[in-house]
Amino acid sequence: MPDAEQLKYYLLMGSVIFLSITIFFCLMRAALGPRFTDRIIAANIIGTKIILLIAVLSLVIGESYLVDICLIYAVISFLSVVVLARSVIEKKDSESESESGVNES
């Protein structure tokens, strides 16, 4: 019967494989998404899954500095999604202003 450390290792490696597969499917959604908002959400999910992947790998390897990298990556991922969402909102506002100007004349 395998000991607890070996079971922990198999569980963590299984989660790494599962996260990698789901990252691939999210990458497909980001590439094939019909709308830009689908692509933004897929990019956000990919960022979250990569953070989880790094955190699990830090447990497998036993290096605590990878958790700091997770935190930095989380901040960068959050800011990138905020910037992308803001650009979508500004684009919609400019389109609605141009449509209202066309309708009035």
Secondary structure by P-SEA (a helix, b strand, c coil): cccaaaaaaaaaaaaaaaaaaaaaaaaaaaaccccaaaaaaaaaaaaaaaaaaaaaaaaaacccaaaaaaaaaaaaaaaaaaaaaaaaaaaaaaaaaaaaaaaac
